[in-house]
Amino acid sequence: MSELRLSPIERLVKALRRLPGIGEKTATRLAYFLLAAPRSVAEELGQAISRLLEEVVLCEECFNLTERSPCKICGDPSRASGELCVVEEPSDLASIEKAGVFRGRYHVLGGTLAPLEGIGPEDLRIAPLLERIRRDVVKEVILATNPSPEGEATALFVAEQLRALKVPVTRIGYGMPVGGDLEYVDAVTVRKSLENRRQFSI
């Protein structure tokens, strides 16, 4: 059906279905909830989304989502600059921070290698990672990509790139379930994964 021929409700349901984990039923329920709620609820939601797009930027150092760059973590002198944790997405960084056991800094790749989807090394923030390690005194790089096939392939590729820089590389331990995402794992499991990290051998 053409976008122009959709009713306002159908258009909203279609937009909501683009969100992760939202199917047809949930999107429809949310749409009717917004219609039944006071107008201020929908307006507040719209303003929050608008402000999100206007006020959130990428940190110029680690590529985390932040209100100002550099972000609070990169600008915190108490964080151990010699420990660099490499994650796929900002949501993974947030999960590790929630566990409260890592006091180093981060680097967000912006995804994983996925050749079948046309995502190669040049589409990730691998070059800025290598540049950071050459510039800063980094004593350990922790590869905290998800234990999925794509995450493992990305970790292996990054480790190969780091070999020439002679920096110790570790991989988060397998407290993480295989095929799981950091975003949905509880804080205890994330803590165990970091505590049980191992040397990354290639």
Summary of the structure (lengths in Angstrom):
residues: 202
radius of gyration: 19.9
end to end distance: 51.0
largest distance: 60.4
contacts: 569
relative contact order: 0.10
helix: 47%
strand: 14%
